[in-house]
Structure formats: C-alpha cells, structure tokens
Amino acid sequence: MLVVAVVAGGAAVAWLYLTVAHGGFWLTGQRLPRVAGPPEPAAGRDGPAGPRWPSVRAVVPARDEAAMLPETLPALLGQDYPGDFAVILVDDGSSDGTGDVARRLGAAAGRELRVLAGRPPGDGWAGKVWAMAQGAAEAGDVDYLLFTDADIACAPGTLTALVRAAEGDDRDLVSQMALLRAESPWEKAIVPAFVYFFAQLYPFRRVNRPGGRTAAAAGGCMLVRRRALAATGGLAGIRGARIDDVALGRQLKRARPAGRCWLGLTTGVLSVRPYPGLSSLWDMVARSAYTQLRYSPVLLAGTIAGLAWLYGLPPAAALAGLISLGLGGGAAAGWCAAAGLTGWGLMSVTFVPMLRLYRLSVARAPGLPLLAALYAGMTVDSARRHWAGRGGEWKGRVSARPMPPRRSGLPR
C-alpha cells in the first residue's frame, strides 16, 4: 500500500503542476481578441476612399458533403464582411452531388462561389491538404485565406471579427476551435473530453504567446495571411499531414522570423456534423491519434502508461485506500486515499470549465478517468489500423504515410 501511496502522490503532484503551471490549459477564457473599428491597413492597401478591408477567400474542401452543405454553406456565403470576399469550394472527388448542391446554394446566396472540381491527390499529398492547396491556388493574390470545413457553420460577423483580430494584433494565423455538436448521449460524454485533451496537449495560452514553441490550430476555422503562408513554402510544406491544422501552425511558428499565431475557443463557430454513436466518435479519434504519436510504438507505450498513471491511478488509489481504511488499514492506507483523492479532485476541477462551455452538468467531471480509458483504447486502435494499412481512412480514402515535403511544382 505504501508503494501505491507514493506513486499516487506523484500523480497528485503532476495534477497540481498541470492545474497551476501548464498554460491554464483547462480554462476556457481564450476568446477572440476584440478590436474596435476597422483594421489598420497594411502598406499599399489605401484606396480612393481611405483604408480598405483586406481581401479574403474562403476555401472549403468537401468530399461527399451534400447533406452538410445546406446547413453550413449559406452561413458562410452570408457573412456581412465589408471587404472583397468570395468562397471557393473544392469538390474533392464526391459521389453524392456535392458540387451541384453547392452551386444551387451559391446561386441563391448572391455571393460569389466558385466550385472547383478537385483532381486526385498528387504524389505524397494527403487528400484534404491537396484540396486546400488547389483552393488556395484558385484564390490567387489575396490578403487572407480562410480555411474551413464543410460541416462548419459560422455566426454572422465571424469573418469580420477574425480579420479585425488578425490585423489589429498582427497575427499570421487566427484560428478558432469550433463548438462541436454535443447532443446525443455519446457526444455529451466524449466531445468535451476531446477538446479538453487537445487543449492539454496544446495549451492555447502557449500557442498564443509570441515566440513560444507550442504550435497548433483548429482546422474548422483558420484565417491565414497568404503572404506569410507563401513565405514558409505554402501548403506544400505540410503536404502529407493528416493533422493539417497542427502542422500548419507548426510550420508558421517555425519560420524565420516566427509567425504570430492565435488559437482560442468560441461559441459562434459550430460543427454540425453528427456523431450519434460510439463507433463514429471512435473513428473520429482513431483516424489520427497514432499520427499524433509520429507512428512510434515507444511513444504509444509511453502514452498509454502515462494515461494510466495520470488518470487511472488516482481514483484507483483513492478507492483502494478508503476500502483499506474501512478494514482497519494504517497510515499507508490513509496516505494512499489522500493522494488518490487529491489527484482525482484536481483533474475533476480542471474538467469543469469545459463541461460548462458545452452546457453540461459538472457532475460529469469525476468520470474523466473513464473517458481517458476510452481515449487510450482509441489510440491503441489507431495504431492497429495503421499497422493494418488503414491509417487515416476517411470516406473510403486511405492516406499514405506522410512523406518529406517537396516544394517544386506544387500549389501554394
């Protein structure tokens, strides 16, 4: 029991560190900076009537998204942005009439919409990044590219606020984590934990710190300064990335000079894609979890052991210690229970803000260890799929393992 108490005490200390010194990862206050008035114009952007708003092209990769587009595309086309803005939808080999649905919605919106028939992925390119690159090439010489997904619905004023934040704080990348759908029982259980674990891996405050090494973005809503993207090699630099948003943030931050990036939460950018059952949510995570571990069995083993120690041991030690105390256990049982309850309590407290963001009961917080166990299973399954040649499978397409970037002759 003494050994368990010592190891559980280490987990409690780790949770104390995570709570007070890990970039405030569990807090949900990183919201889009509010900048009053129009953006400051960049050099050479003055027009006859004074400063003009930057030009923006939204790029939407869409593969078999005919069902999603009527719920999302009108909101994007309806953005009341005061500058030059148009939407490019890349029909990425769809078989359900995605392109036709998009054209009908565009005709009814009164906003310029270009539907681009995507070509098969080039050598070494991941499917989504290839579609993004084709859209970016079609956009031409604009100030900003807004990369968004076909399942993302933006509230009115979203684009204007993004551009204001980018211009007002001189950011090369401004990204907002979409509020994922959390309506079914499984969505309510797993989705808040998904965002929580993402923020633990990439604390938003550290991402937003100029000069900081932590880099990430949220692929559903990424406003990128085109000039900064081109200076780092364009999307060819992340051509094989399955986790394109994190890869893009890393590419910009590793540039010389380093790009200034911002990532935060929002309730105005919504993902409407349903994940009604465990299997669909499992697939969402397992599709890329092993990629995050760089396909390393050593990192996989370390991750599973770390999850067991950090999330599984505290409640196990608390229950074992309390049971032992009830049976007349000594001081070691007391220390075991105290260490376990401390770690379990701290992890529960850190989960509360995310539950509140999703308007869910805080009574769910002590169940976080069970969710961590689920995510451990998804991660192991992600490795199994990779070893079976099914890694990164999405809508019938299996992405090849990422290859080193090659910059010649590729879209930027």
Secondary structure, DSSP 4 states (H G I P E B T S, - for coil): -HHHHHHHHHHHHHHHHHHHHSTTTT-----PPP--SSPPPPTT-EETTEE-PPPEEEEEEESS-TTTHHHHHHHHHT---SS-EEEEEEE-S-SS-HHHHHHHHHHHHTS-EEEEEPPPPPTT--HHHHHHHHHHHHH-S-SEEEEE-TTEEE-TTHHHHHHHHHHHTT-SEEEEEEE----SHHHHHHHHHHHHHHHHHS-HHHHHSTT-S-----TTEEEEEHHHHHHTTGGGGGTT-SSHHHHHHHHHHTSSSPPPEEEEEEEEEEE-----SHHHHHHHHHTTHHHHTTT-HHHHHHHHHHHIIIIIHHHHHHHHHHHHHHTT--HHHHHHHHHHHHHHHHHHHHHHHHHHHTT--GGGGGGHHHHHHHHHHHHHHHHHHHHTT-TT-BTTB-PPPP-----TT---
